[in-house]
């Protein structure tokens, strides 16, 4: 996803974020983004586990 941005692109994005939001607001935004990403990963993991469990149940039902 971010492999095409490169180091200069990341520096530009961080500089623009610092200019737009300021140094006081930037840590709060980073924290909120981190929490959102953590929740997304957790939901994705739970969904994957549910699907895998359903697949195993279907296999067991077919073999009976």
PDBQT receptor file of N, H, CA, C and O in Angstrom, charges set to zero:
ATOM      1  N   UNK A   1       0.822  -1.191   0.000  1.00  0.00    +0.000 N 
ATOM      2  CA  UNK A   1       0.000   0.000   0.000  1.00  0.00    +0.000 C 
ATOM      3  C   UNK A   1       0.865   1.254   0.000  1.00  0.00    +0.000 C 
ATOM      4  O   UNK A   1       0.670   2.135  -0.838  1.00  0.00    +0.000 OA
ATOM      5  N   UNK A   2       1.811   1.348   0.920  1.00  0.00    +0.000 N 
ATOM      6  H   UNK A   2       1.969   0.632   1.601  1.00  0.00    +0.000 HD
ATOM      7  CA  UNK A   2       2.657   2.524   1.010  1.00  0.00    +0.000 C 
ATOM      8  C   UNK A   2       4.011   2.333   0.334  1.00  0.00    +0.000 C 
ATOM      9  O   UNK A   2       4.895   3.179   0.467  1.00  0.00    +0.000 OA
ATOM     10  N   UNK A   3       4.175   1.252  -0.375  1.00  0.00    +0.000 N 
ATOM     11  H   UNK A   3       3.457   0.565  -0.484  1.00  0.00    +0.000 HD
ATOM     12  CA  UNK A   3       5.484   0.973  -0.964  1.00  0.00    +0.000 C 
ATOM     13  C   UNK A   3       5.854   1.947  -2.069  1.00  0.00    +0.000 C 
ATOM     14  O   UNK A   3       7.037   2.096  -2.373  1.00  0.00    +0.000 OA
ATOM     15  N   UNK A   4       4.898   2.605  -2.672  1.00  0.00    +0.000 N 
ATOM     16  H   UNK A   4       3.936   2.484  -2.425  1.00  0.00    +0.000 HD
ATOM     17  CA  UNK A   4       5.178   3.532  -3.767  1.00  0.00    +0.000 C 
ATOM     18  C   UNK A   4       5.444   4.955  -3.290  1.00  0.00    +0.000 C 
ATOM     19  O   UNK A   4       5.823   5.804  -4.095  1.00  0.00    +0.000 OA
ATOM     20  N   UNK A   5       5.256   5.238  -2.005  1.00  0.00    +0.000 N 
ATOM     21  H   UNK A   5       4.947   4.548  -1.350  1.00  0.00    +0.000 HD
ATOM     22  CA  UNK A   5       5.423   6.602  -1.504  1.00  0.00    +0.000 C 
ATOM     23  C   UNK A   5       6.895   6.961  -1.387  1.00  0.00    +0.000 C 
ATOM     24  O   UNK A   5       7.321   7.988  -1.916  1.00  0.00    +0.000 OA
ATOM     25  N   UNK A   6       7.668   6.150  -0.715  1.00  0.00    +0.000 N 
ATOM     26  H   UNK A   6       7.322   5.316  -0.285  1.00  0.00    +0.000 HD
ATOM     27  CA  UNK A   6       9.090   6.417  -0.545  1.00  0.00    +0.000 C 
ATOM     28  C   UNK A   6       9.359   7.384   0.601  1.00  0.00    +0.000 C 
ATOM     29  O   UNK A   6       8.439   7.956   1.186  1.00  0.00    +0.000 OA
ATOM     30  N   UNK A   7      10.630   7.550   0.904  1.00  0.00    +0.000 N 
ATOM     31  H   UNK A   7      11.378   7.085   0.429  1.00  0.00    +0.000 HD
ATOM     32  CA  UNK A   7      11.048   8.405   2.013  1.00  0.00    +0.000 C 
ATOM     33  C   UNK A   7      10.714   9.884   1.750  1.00  0.00    +0.000 C 
ATOM     34  O   UNK A   7      10.176  10.539   2.643  1.00  0.00    +0.000 OA
ATOM     35  N   UNK A   8      11.007  10.431   0.574  1.00  0.00    +0.000 N 
ATOM     36  H   UNK A   8      11.444   9.899  -0.152  1.00  0.00    +0.000 HD
ATOM     37  CA  UNK A   8      10.662  11.845   0.352  1.00  0.00    +0.000 C 
ATOM     38  C   UNK A   8       9.152  12.107   0.473  1.00  0.00    +0.000 C 
ATOM     39  O   UNK A   8       8.741  13.152   0.978  1.00  0.00    +0.000 OA
ATOM     40  N   UNK A   9       8.348  11.174   0.019  1.00  0.00    +0.000 N 
ATOM     41  H   UNK A   9       8.682  10.326  -0.391  1.00  0.00    +0.000 HD
ATOM     42  CA  UNK A   9       6.902  11.330   0.133  1.00  0.00    +0.000 C 
ATOM     43  C   UNK A   9       6.435  11.317   1.572  1.00  0.00    +0.000 C 
ATOM     44  O   UNK A   9       5.563  12.097   1.954  1.00  0.00    +0.000 OA
ATOM     45  N   UNK A  10       7.017  10.424   2.384  1.00  0.00    +0.000 N 
ATOM     46  H   UNK A  10       7.725   9.790   2.074  1.00  0.00    +0.000 HD
ATOM     47  CA  UNK A  10       6.666  10.375   3.802  1.00  0.00    +0.000 C 
ATOM     48  C   UNK A  10       7.064  11.657   4.515  1.00  0.00    +0.000 C 
ATOM     49  O   UNK A  10       6.314  12.165   5.349  1.00  0.00    +0.000 OA
ATOM     50  N   UNK A  11       8.238  12.182   4.190  1.00  0.00    +0.000 N 
ATOM     51  H   UNK A  11       8.846  11.770   3.512  1.00  0.00    +0.000 HD
ATOM     52  CA  UNK A  11       8.685  13.439   4.795  1.00  0.00    +0.000 C 
ATOM     53  C   UNK A  11       7.737  14.565   4.420  1.00  0.00    +0.000 C 
ATOM     54  O   UNK A  11       7.393  15.392   5.265  1.00  0.00    +0.000 OA
ATOM     55  N   UNK A  12       7.315  14.605   3.178  1.00  0.00    +0.000 N 
ATOM     56  H   UNK A  12       7.594  13.933   2.492  1.00  0.00    +0.000 HD
ATOM     57  CA  UNK A  12       6.375  15.632   2.729  1.00  0.00    +0.000 C 
ATOM     58  C   UNK A  12       5.046  15.515   3.462  1.00  0.00    +0.000 C 
ATOM     59  O   UNK A  12       4.490  16.523   3.898  1.00  0.00    +0.000 OA
ATOM     60  N   UNK A  13       4.536  14.311   3.600  1.00  0.00    +0.000 N 
ATOM     61  H   UNK A  13       4.988  13.492   3.245  1.00  0.00    +0.000 HD
ATOM     62  CA  UNK A  13       3.264  14.099   4.287  1.00  0.00    +0.000 C 
ATOM     63  C   UNK A  13       3.371  14.520   5.754  1.00  0.00    +0.000 C 
ATOM     64  O   UNK A  13       2.485  15.204   6.267  1.00  0.00    +0.000 OA
ATOM     65  N   UNK A  14       4.440  14.120   6.425  1.00  0.00    +0.000 N 
ATOM     66  H   UNK A  14       5.159  13.564   6.008  1.00  0.00    +0.000 HD
ATOM     67  CA  UNK A  14       4.627  14.494   7.830  1.00  0.00    +0.000 C 
ATOM     68  C   UNK A  14       4.786  16.002   8.001  1.00  0.00    +0.000 C 
ATOM     69  O   UNK A  14       4.270  16.577   8.959  1.00  0.00    +0.000 OA
ATOM     70  N   UNK A  15       5.491  16.635   7.084  1.00  0.00    +0.000 N 
ATOM     71  H   UNK A  15       5.910  16.168   6.305  1.00  0.00    +0.000 HD
ATOM     72  CA  UNK A  15       5.655  18.086   7.145  1.00  0.00    +0.000 C 
ATOM     73  C   UNK A  15       4.319  18.793   6.960  1.00  0.00    +0.000 C 
ATOM     74  O   UNK A  15       4.005  19.729   7.696  1.00  0.00    +0.000 OA
ATOM     75  N   UNK A  16       3.532  18.353   5.984  1.00  0.00    +0.000 N 
ATOM     76  H   UNK A  16       3.787  17.593   5.386  1.00  0.00    +0.000 HD
ATOM     77  CA  UNK A  16       2.211  18.953   5.778  1.00  0.00    +0.000 C 
ATOM     78  C   UNK A  16       1.300  18.741   6.977  1.00  0.00    +0.000 C 
ATOM     79  O   UNK A  16       0.564  19.648   7.364  1.00  0.00    +0.000 OA
ATOM     80  N   UNK A  17       1.342  17.556   7.566  1.00  0.00    +0.000 N 
ATOM     81  H   UNK A  17       1.940  16.818   7.252  1.00  0.00    +0.000 HD
ATOM     82  CA  UNK A  17       0.528  17.290   8.752  1.00  0.00    +0.000 C 
ATOM     83  C   UNK A  17       0.955  18.195   9.901  1.00  0.00    +0.000 C 
ATOM     84  O   UNK A  17       0.105  18.701  10.634  1.00  0.00    +0.000 OA
ATOM     85  N   UNK A  18       2.239  18.405  10.067  1.00  0.00    +0.000 N 
ATOM     86  H   UNK A  18       2.930  17.995   9.471  1.00  0.00    +0.000 HD
ATOM     87  CA  UNK A  18       2.736  19.275  11.121  1.00  0.00    +0.000 C 
ATOM     88  C   UNK A  18       2.292  20.719  10.891  1.00  0.00    +0.000 C 
ATOM     89  O   UNK A  18       1.924  21.413  11.839  1.00  0.00    +0.000 OA
ATOM     90  N   UNK A  19       2.325  21.172   9.644  1.00  0.00    +0.000 N 
ATOM     91  H   UNK A  19       2.625  20.609   8.874  1.00  0.00    +0.000 HD
ATOM     92  CA  UNK A  19       1.892  22.536   9.321  1.00  0.00    +0.000 C 
ATOM     93  C   UNK A  19       0.391  22.695   9.529  1.00  0.00    +0.000 C 
ATOM     94  O   UNK A  19      -0.057  23.696  10.088  1.00  0.00    +0.000 OA
ATOM     95  N   UNK A  20      -0.387  21.710   9.079  1.00  0.00    +0.000 N 
ATOM     96  H   UNK A  20      -0.023  20.897   8.624  1.00  0.00    +0.000 HD
ATOM     97  CA  UNK A  20      -1.852  21.817   9.141  1.00  0.00    +0.000 C 
ATOM     98  C   UNK A  20      -2.355  21.692  10.577  1.00  0.00    +0.000 C 
ATOM     99  O   UNK A  20      -3.165  22.508  11.017  1.00  0.00    +0.000 OA
ATOM    100  N   UNK A  21      -1.888  20.686  11.310  1.00  0.00    +0.000 N 
ATOM    101  H   UNK A  21      -1.229  20.023  10.952  1.00  0.00    +0.000 HD
ATOM    102  CA  UNK A  21      -2.440  20.402  12.627  1.00  0.00    +0.000 C 
ATOM    103  C   UNK A  21      -1.648  21.020  13.773  1.00  0.00    +0.000 C 
ATOM    104  O   UNK A  21      -2.193  21.213  14.860  1.00  0.00    +0.000 OA
ATOM    105  N   UNK A  22      -0.407  21.325  13.557  1.00  0.00    +0.000 N 
ATOM    106  H   UNK A  22       0.035  21.169  12.674  1.00  0.00    +0.000 HD
ATOM    107  CA  UNK A  22       0.413  21.907  14.614  1.00  0.00    +0.000 C 
ATOM    108  C   UNK A  22       1.029  20.842  15.496  1.00  0.00    +0.000 C 
ATOM    109  O   UNK A  22       0.575  19.698  15.520  1.00  0.00    +0.000 OA
ATOM    110  N   UNK A  23       2.072  21.229  16.223  1.00  0.00    +0.000 N 
ATOM    111  H   UNK A  23       2.441  22.159  16.204  1.00  0.00    +0.000 HD
ATOM    112  CA  UNK A  23       2.791  20.249  17.038  1.00  0.00    +0.000 C 
ATOM    113  C   UNK A  23       1.996  19.753  18.245  1.00  0.00    +0.000 C 
ATOM    114  O   UNK A  23       2.272  18.659  18.738  1.00  0.00    +0.000 OA
ATOM    115  N   UNK A  24       1.036  20.506  18.731  1.00  0.00    +0.000 N 
ATOM    116  H   UNK A  24       0.812  21.395  18.330  1.00  0.00    +0.000 HD
ATOM    117  CA  UNK A  24       0.263  20.083  19.900  1.00  0.00    +0.000 C 
ATOM    118  C   UNK A  24      -0.803  19.059  19.535  1.00  0.00    +0.000 C 
ATOM    119  O   UNK A  24      -1.088  18.157  20.323  1.00  0.00    +0.000 OA
ATOM    120  N   UNK A  25      -1.384  19.184  18.372  1.00  0.00    +0.000 N 
ATOM    121  H   UNK A  25      -1.153  19.917  17.732  1.00  0.00    +0.000 HD
ATOM    122  CA  UNK A  25      -2.486  18.313  17.966  1.00  0.00    +0.000 C 
ATOM    123  C   UNK A  25      -1.991  17.015  17.325  1.00  0.00    +0.000 C 
ATOM    124  O   UNK A  25      -2.705  16.012  17.334  1.00  0.00    +0.000 OA
ATOM    125  N   UNK A  26      -0.790  17.023  16.778  1.00  0.00    +0.000 N 
ATOM    126  H   UNK A  26      -0.209  17.838  16.771  1.00  0.00    +0.000 HD
ATOM    127  CA  UNK A  26      -0.269  15.873  16.041  1.00  0.00    +0.000 C 
ATOM    128  C   UNK A  26      -0.182  14.600  16.892  1.00  0.00    +0.000 C 
ATOM    129  O   UNK A  26      -0.564  13.543  16.388  1.00  0.00    +0.000 OA
ATOM    130  N   UNK A  27       0.291  14.624  18.139  1.00  0.00    +0.000 N 
ATOM    131  H   UNK A  27       0.601  15.482  18.548  1.00  0.00    +0.000 HD
ATOM    132  CA  UNK A  27       0.314  13.388  18.938  1.00  0.00    +0.000 C 
ATOM    133  C   UNK A  27      -1.085  12.822  19.200  1.00  0.00    +0.000 C 
ATOM    134  O   UNK A  27      -1.266  11.605  19.225  1.00  0.00    +0.000 OA
ATOM    135  N   UNK A  28      -2.066  13.695  19.393  1.00  0.00    +0.000 N 
ATOM    136  H   UNK A  28      -1.919  14.684  19.372  1.00  0.00    +0.000 HD
ATOM    137  CA  UNK A  28      -3.436  13.239  19.612  1.00  0.00    +0.000 C 
ATOM    138  C   UNK A  28      -3.978  12.535  18.367  1.00  0.00    +0.000 C 
ATOM    139  O   UNK A  28      -4.660  11.515  18.466  1.00  0.00    +0.000 OA
ATOM    140  N   UNK A  29      -3.674  13.080  17.226  1.00  0.00    +0.000 N 
ATOM    141  H   UNK A  29      -3.120  13.909  17.146  1.00  0.00    +0.000 HD
ATOM    142  CA  UNK A  29      -4.125  12.481  15.971  1.00  0.00    +0.000 C 
ATOM    143  C   UNK A  29      -3.440  11.135  15.763  1.00  0.00    +0.000 C 
ATOM    144  O   UNK A  29      -4.074  10.172  15.333  1.00  0.00    +0.000 OA
ATOM    145  N   UNK A  30      -2.152  11.070  16.068  1.00  0.00    +0.000 N 
ATOM    146  H   UNK A  30      -1.637  11.852  16.418  1.00  0.00    +0.000 HD
ATOM    147  CA  UNK A  30      -1.422   9.806  15.953  1.00  0.00    +0.000 C 
ATOM    148  C   UNK A  30      -1.978   8.740  16.886  1.00  0.00    +0.000 C 
ATOM    149  O   UNK A  30      -2.100   7.576  16.503  1.00  0.00    +0.000 OA
ATOM    150  N   UNK A  31      -2.313   9.136  18.106  1.00  0.00    +0.000 N 
ATOM    151  H   UNK A  31      -2.214  10.081  18.416  1.00  0.00    +0.000 HD
ATOM    152  CA  UNK A  31      -2.882   8.196  19.067  1.00  0.00    +0.000 C 
ATOM    153  C   UNK A  31      -4.235   7.684  18.587  1.00  0.00    +0.000 C 
ATOM    154  O   UNK A  31      -4.508   6.486  18.659  1.00  0.00    +0.000 OA
ATOM    155  N   UNK A  32      -5.078   8.587  18.100  1.00  0.00    +0.000 N 
ATOM    156  H   UNK A  32      -4.856   9.560  18.042  1.00  0.00    +0.000 HD
ATOM    157  CA  UNK A  32      -6.395   8.185  17.597  1.00  0.00    +0.000 C 
ATOM    158  C   UNK A  32      -6.255   7.250  16.399  1.00  0.00    +0.000 C 
ATOM    159  O   UNK A  32      -6.994   6.273  16.277  1.00  0.00    +0.000 OA
ATOM    160  N   UNK A  33      -5.311   7.550  15.525  1.00  0.00    +0.000 N 
ATOM    161  H   UNK A  33      -4.710   8.344  15.624  1.00  0.00    +0.000 HD
ATOM    162  CA  UNK A  33      -5.078   6.695  14.361  1.00  0.00    +0.000 C 
ATOM    163  C   UNK A  33      -4.603   5.315  14.790  1.00  0.00    +0.000 C 
ATOM    164  O   UNK A  33      -5.037   4.304  14.237  1.00  0.00    +0.000 OA
ATOM    165  N   UNK A  34      -3.713   5.273  15.776  1.00  0.00    +0.000 N 
ATOM    166  H   UNK A  34      -3.360   6.094  16.225  1.00  0.00    +0.000 HD
ATOM    167  CA  UNK A  34      -3.215   3.995  16.280  1.00  0.00    +0.000 C 
ATOM    168  C   UNK A  34      -4.318   3.154  16.904  1.00  0.00    +0.000 C 
ATOM    169  O   UNK A  34      -4.373   1.942  16.697  1.00  0.00    +0.000 OA
ATOM    170  N   UNK A  35      -5.194   3.796  17.667  1.00  0.00    +0.000 N 
ATOM    171  H   UNK A  35      -5.148   4.781  17.836  1.00  0.00    +0.000 HD
ATOM    172  CA  UNK A  35      -6.303   3.073  18.287  1.00  0.00    +0.000 C 
ATOM    173  C   UNK A  35      -7.268   2.551  17.226  1.00  0.00    +0.000 C 
ATOM    174  O   UNK A  35      -7.772   1.433  17.336  1.00  0.00    +0.000 OA
ATOM    175  N   UNK A  36      -7.521   3.357  16.208  1.00  0.00    +0.000 N 
ATOM    176  H   UNK A  36      -7.112   4.265  16.119  1.00  0.00    +0.000 HD
ATOM    177  CA  UNK A  36      -8.402   2.930  15.123  1.00  0.00    +0.000 C 
ATOM    178  C   UNK A  36      -7.807   1.741  14.382  1.00  0.00    +0.000 C 
ATOM    179  O   UNK A  36      -8.517   0.785  14.070  1.00  0.00    +0.000 OA
ATOM    180  N   UNK A  37      -6.519   1.794  14.100  1.00  0.00    +0.000 N 
ATOM    181  H   UNK A  37      -5.943   2.571  14.353  1.00  0.00    +0.000 HD
ATOM    182  CA  UNK A  37      -5.846   0.697  13.413  1.00  0.00    +0.000 C 
ATOM    183  C   UNK A  37      -5.867  -0.575  14.260  1.00  0.00    +0.000 C 
ATOM    184  O   UNK A  37      -6.072  -1.670  13.735  1.00  0.00    +0.000 OA
ATOM    185  N   UNK A  38      -5.655  -0.432  15.566  1.00  0.00    +0.000 N 
ATOM    186  H   UNK A  38      -5.488   0.457  15.993  1.00  0.00    +0.000 HD
ATOM    187  CA  UNK A  38      -5.696  -1.580  16.477  1.00  0.00    +0.000 C 
ATOM    188  C   UNK A  38      -7.079  -2.225  16.465  1.00  0.00    +0.000 C 
ATOM    189  O   UNK A  38      -7.189  -3.449  16.400  1.00  0.00    +0.000 OA
ATOM    190  N   UNK A  39      -8.132  -1.416  16.527  1.00  0.00    +0.000 N 
ATOM    191  H   UNK A  39      -8.042  -0.421  16.580  1.00  0.00    +0.000 HD
ATOM    192  CA  UNK A  39      -9.502  -1.935  16.516  1.00  0.00    +0.000 C 
ATOM    193  C   UNK A  39      -9.819  -2.616  15.183  1.00  0.00    +0.000 C 
ATOM    194  O   UNK A  39     -10.491  -3.646  15.153  1.00  0.00    +0.000 OA
ATOM    195  N   UNK A  40      -9.335  -2.039  14.090  1.00  0.00    +0.000 N 
ATOM    196  H   UNK A  40      -8.789  -1.202  14.114  1.00  0.00    +0.000 HD
ATOM    197  CA  UNK A  40      -9.549  -2.635  12.766  1.00  0.00    +0.000 C 
ATOM    198  C   UNK A  40      -8.889  -4.006  12.677  1.00  0.00    +0.000 C 
ATOM    199  O   UNK A  40      -9.497  -4.959  12.190  1.00  0.00    +0.000 OA
ATOM    200  N   UNK A  41      -7.646  -4.107  13.145  1.00  0.00    +0.000 N 
ATOM    201  H   UNK A  41      -7.151  -3.333  13.540  1.00  0.00    +0.000 HD
ATOM    202  CA  UNK A  41      -6.943  -5.396  13.125  1.00  0.00    +0.000 C 
ATOM    203  C   UNK A  41      -7.665  -6.422  13.985  1.00  0.00    +0.000 C 
ATOM    204  O   UNK A  41      -7.788  -7.584  13.597  1.00  0.00    +0.000 OA
ATOM    205  N   UNK A  42      -8.144  -5.997  15.155  1.00  0.00    +0.000 N 
ATOM    206  H   UNK A  42      -8.044  -5.054  15.470  1.00  0.00    +0.000 HD
ATOM    207  CA  UNK A  42      -8.862  -6.907  16.046  1.00  0.00    +0.000 C 
ATOM    208  C   UNK A  42     -10.131  -7.424  15.373  1.00  0.00    +0.000 C 
ATOM    209  O   UNK A  42     -10.425  -8.618  15.429  1.00  0.00    +0.000 OA
ATOM    210  N   UNK A  43     -10.878  -6.529  14.743  1.00  0.00    +0.000 N 
ATOM    211  H   UNK A  43     -10.639  -5.559  14.698  1.00  0.00    +0.000 HD
ATOM    212  CA  UNK A  43     -12.114  -6.930  14.062  1.00  0.00    +0.000 C 
ATOM    213  C   UNK A  43     -11.830  -7.863  12.891  1.00  0.00    +0.000 C 
ATOM    214  O   UNK A  43     -12.555  -8.833  12.669  1.00  0.00    +0.000 OA
ATOM    215  N   UNK A  44     -10.782  -7.566  12.154  1.00  0.00    +0.000 N 
ATOM    216  H   UNK A  44     -10.194  -6.778  12.334  1.00  0.00    +0.000 HD
ATOM    217  CA  UNK A  44     -10.405  -8.414  11.031  1.00  0.00    +0.000 C 
ATOM    218  C   UNK A  44     -10.020  -9.807  11.508  1.00  0.00    +0.000 C 
ATOM    219  O   UNK A  44     -10.414 -10.802  10.900  1.00  0.00    +0.000 OA
ATOM    220  N   UNK A  45      -9.254  -9.885  12.587  1.00  0.00    +0.000 N 
ATOM    221  H   UNK A  45      -8.934  -9.076  13.080  1.00  0.00    +0.000 HD
ATOM    222  CA  UNK A  45      -8.839 -11.166  13.148  1.00  0.00    +0.000 C 
ATOM    223  C   UNK A  45     -10.052 -11.968  13.623  1.00  0.00    +0.000 C 
ATOM    224  O   UNK A  45     -10.136 -13.172  13.380  1.00  0.00    +0.000 OA
ATOM    225  N   UNK A  46     -10.991 -11.298  14.301  1.00  0.00    +0.000 N 
ATOM    226  H   UNK A  46     -10.922 -10.320  14.498  1.00  0.00    +0.000 HD
ATOM    227  CA  UNK A  46     -12.194 -11.981  14.783  1.00  0.00    +0.000 C 
ATOM    228  C   UNK A  46     -13.034 -12.499  13.618  1.00  0.00    +0.000 C 
ATOM    229  O   UNK A  46     -13.559 -13.612  13.673  1.00  0.00    +0.000 OA
ATOM    230  N   UNK A  47     -13.160 -11.703  12.578  1.00  0.00    +0.000 N 
ATOM    231  H   UNK A  47     -12.734 -10.799  12.534  1.00  0.00    +0.000 HD
ATOM    232  CA  UNK A  47     -13.929 -12.121  11.406  1.00  0.00    +0.000 C 
ATOM    233  C   UNK A  47     -13.280 -13.325  10.739  1.00  0.00    +0.000 C 
ATOM    234  O   UNK A  47     -13.968 -14.271  10.356  1.00  0.00    +0.000 OA
ATOM    235  N   UNK A  48     -11.971 -13.293  10.600  1.00  0.00    +0.000 N 
ATOM    236  H   UNK A  48     -11.412 -12.525  10.911  1.00  0.00    +0.000 HD
ATOM    237  CA  UNK A  48     -11.247 -14.414  10.002  1.00  0.00    +0.000 C 
ATOM    238  C   UNK A  48     -11.418 -15.677  10.835  1.00  0.00    +0.000 C 
ATOM    239  O   UNK A  48     -11.634 -16.762  10.295  1.00  0.00    +0.000 OA
ATOM    240  N   UNK A  49     -11.320 -15.531  12.149  1.00  0.00    +0.000 N 
ATOM    241  H   UNK A  49     -11.145 -14.649  12.588  1.00  0.00    +0.000 HD
ATOM    242  CA  UNK A  49     -11.503 -16.691  13.028  1.00  0.00    +0.000 C 
ATOM    243  C   UNK A  49     -12.905 -17.261  12.903  1.00  0.00    +0.000 C 
ATOM    244  O   UNK A  49     -13.080 -18.479  12.880  1.00  0.00    +0.000 OA
ATOM    245  N   UNK A  50     -13.914 -16.386  12.823  1.00  0.00    +0.000 N 
ATOM    246  H   UNK A  50     -13.772 -15.396  12.843  1.00  0.00    +0.000 HD
ATOM    247  CA  UNK A  50     -15.296 -16.850  12.670  1.00  0.00    +0.000 C 
ATOM    248  C   UNK A  50     -15.497 -17.609  11.360  1.00  0.00    +0.000 C 
ATOM    249  O   UNK A  50     -16.162 -18.645  11.335  1.00  0.00    +0.000 OA
ATOM    250  N   UNK A  51     -14.934 -17.102  10.294  1.00  0.00    +0.000 N 
ATOM    251  H   UNK A  51     -14.395 -16.260  10.314  1.00  0.00    +0.000 HD
ATOM    252  CA  UNK A  51     -15.071 -17.748   8.994  1.00  0.00    +0.000 C 
ATOM    253  C   UNK A  51     -14.372 -19.112   9.002  1.00  0.00    +0.000 C 
ATOM    254  O   UNK A  51     -14.907 -20.095   8.489  1.00  0.00    +0.000 OA
ATOM    255  N   UNK A  52     -13.176 -19.158   9.587  1.00  0.00    +0.000 N 
ATOM    256  H   UNK A  52     -12.742 -18.360  10.004  1.00  0.00    +0.000 HD
ATOM    257  CA  UNK A  52     -12.450 -20.431   9.654  1.00  0.00    +0.000 C 
ATOM    258  C   UNK A  52     -13.216 -21.444  10.502  1.00  0.00    +0.000 C 
ATOM    259  O   UNK A  52     -13.238 -22.630  10.173  1.00  0.00    +0.000 OA
ATOM    260  N   UNK A  53     -13.835 -20.999  11.575  1.00  0.00    +0.000 N 
ATOM    261  H   UNK A  53     -13.817 -20.036  11.843  1.00  0.00    +0.000 HD
ATOM    262  CA  UNK A  53     -14.631 -21.886  12.420  1.00  0.00    +0.000 C 
ATOM    263  C   UNK A  53     -15.840 -22.427  11.657  1.00  0.00    +0.000 C 
ATOM    264  O   UNK A  53     -16.176 -23.606  11.767  1.00  0.00    +0.000 OA
ATOM    265  N   UNK A  54     -16.484 -21.561  10.889  1.00  0.00    +0.000 N 
ATOM    266  H   UNK A  54     -16.211 -20.604  10.799  1.00  0.00    +0.000 HD
ATOM    267  CA  UNK A  54     -17.627 -21.998  10.078  1.00  0.00    +0.000 C 
ATOM    268  C   UNK A  54     -17.210 -23.023   9.031  1.00  0.00    +0.000 C 
ATOM    269  O   UNK A  54     -17.932 -23.986   8.773  1.00  0.00    +0.000 OA
ATOM    270  N   UNK A  55     -16.046 -22.813   8.429  1.00  0.00    +0.000 N 
ATOM    271  H   UNK A  55     -15.459 -22.031   8.638  1.00  0.00    +0.000 HD
ATOM    272  CA  UNK A  55     -15.547 -23.750   7.422  1.00  0.00    +0.000 C 
ATOM    273  C   UNK A  55     -15.276 -25.110   8.062  1.00  0.00    +0.000 C 
ATOM    274  O   UNK A  55     -15.612 -26.145   7.486  1.00  0.00    +0.000 OA
ATOM    275  N   UNK A  56     -14.674 -25.112   9.241  1.00  0.00    +0.000 N 
ATOM    276  H   UNK A  56     -14.401 -24.272   9.709  1.00  0.00    +0.000 HD
ATOM    277  CA  UNK A  56     -14.399 -26.369   9.934  1.00  0.00    +0.000 C 
ATOM    278  C   UNK A  56     -15.693 -27.083  10.296  1.00  0.00    +0.000 C 
ATOM    279  O   UNK A  56     -15.778 -28.306  10.185  1.00  0.00    +0.000 OA
ATOM    280  N   UNK A  57     -16.698 -26.333  10.726  1.00  0.00    +0.000 N 
ATOM    281  H   UNK A  57     -16.629 -25.340  10.816  1.00  0.00    +0.000 HD
ATOM    282  CA  UNK A  57     -17.992 -26.943  11.059  1.00  0.00    +0.000 C 
ATOM    283  C   UNK A  57     -18.642 -27.561   9.822  1.00  0.00    +0.000 C 
ATOM    284  O   UNK A  57     -19.210 -28.651   9.895  1.00  0.00    +0.000 OA
ATOM    285  N   UNK A  58     -18.559 -26.870   8.698  1.00  0.00    +0.000 N 
ATOM    286  H   UNK A  58     -18.098 -25.985   8.639  1.00  0.00    +0.000 HD
ATOM    287  CA  UNK A  58     -19.126 -27.400   7.461  1.00  0.00    +0.000 C 
ATOM    288  C   UNK A  58     -18.398 -28.665   7.020  1.00  0.00    +0.000 C 
ATOM    289  O   UNK A  58     -19.036 -29.610   6.556  1.00  0.00    +0.000 OA
ATOM    290  N   UNK A  59     -17.095 -28.700   7.155  1.00  0.00    +0.000 N 
ATOM    291  H   UNK A  59     -16.576 -27.933   7.533  1.00  0.00    +0.000 HD
ATOM    292  CA  UNK A  59     -16.337 -29.906   6.810  1.00  0.00    +0.000 C 
ATOM    293  C   UNK A  59     -16.739 -31.063   7.692  1.00  0.00    +0.000 C 
ATOM    294  O   UNK A  59     -16.899 -32.189   7.221  1.00  0.00    +0.000 OA
ATOM    295  N   UNK A  60     -16.906 -30.783   8.991  1.00  0.00    +0.000 N 
ATOM    296  H   UNK A  60     -16.776 -29.868   9.374  1.00  0.00    +0.000 HD
ATOM    297  CA  UNK A  60     -17.316 -31.848   9.907  1.00  0.00    +0.000 C 
ATOM    298  C   UNK A  60     -18.726 -32.344   9.579  1.00  0.00    +0.000 C 
ATOM    299  O   UNK A  60     -18.997 -33.540   9.692  1.00  0.00    +0.000 OA
ATOM    300  N   UNK A  61     -19.617 -31.455   9.179  1.00  0.00    +0.000 N 
ATOM    301  H   UNK A  61     -19.398 -30.484   9.088  1.00  0.00    +0.000 HD
ATOM    302  CA  UNK A  61     -20.985 -31.849   8.815  1.00  0.00    +0.000 C 
ATOM    303  C   UNK A  61     -21.008 -32.683   7.539  1.00  0.00    +0.000 C 
ATOM    304  O   UNK A  61     -21.829 -33.590   7.401  1.00  0.00    +0.000 OA
ATOM    305  N   UNK A  62     -20.116 -32.379   6.616  1.00  0.00    +0.000 N 
ATOM    306  H   UNK A  62     -19.449 -31.642   6.729  1.00  0.00    +0.000 HD
ATOM    307  CA  UNK A  62     -20.071 -33.122   5.360  1.00  0.00    +0.000 C 
ATOM    308  C   UNK A  62     -19.491 -34.516   5.543  1.00  0.00    +0.000 C 
ATOM    309  O   UNK A  62     -19.875 -35.445   4.831  1.00  0.00    +0.000 OA
ATOM    310  N   UNK A  63     -18.578 -34.672   6.481  1.00  0.00    +0.000 N 
ATOM    311  H   UNK A  63     -18.266 -33.918   7.059  1.00  0.00    +0.000 HD
ATOM    312  CA  UNK A  63     -17.953 -35.974   6.678  1.00  0.00    +0.000 C 
ATOM    313  C   UNK A  63     -18.811 -36.919   7.519  1.00  0.00    +0.000 C 
ATOM    314  O   UNK A  63     -18.533 -38.117   7.575  1.00  0.00    +0.000 OA
ATOM    315  N   UNK A  64     -19.828 -36.406   8.159  1.00  0.00    +0.000 N 
ATOM    316  H   UNK A  64     -20.054 -35.433   8.114  1.00  0.00    +0.000 HD
ATOM    317  CA  UNK A  64     -20.698 -37.249   9.006  1.00  0.00    +0.000 C 
ATOM    318  C   UNK A  64     -21.708 -37.996   8.211  1.00  0.00    +0.000 C 
ATOM    319  O   UNK A  64     -22.508 -38.743   8.774  1.00  0.00    +0.000 OA
TER     320      UNK A  64
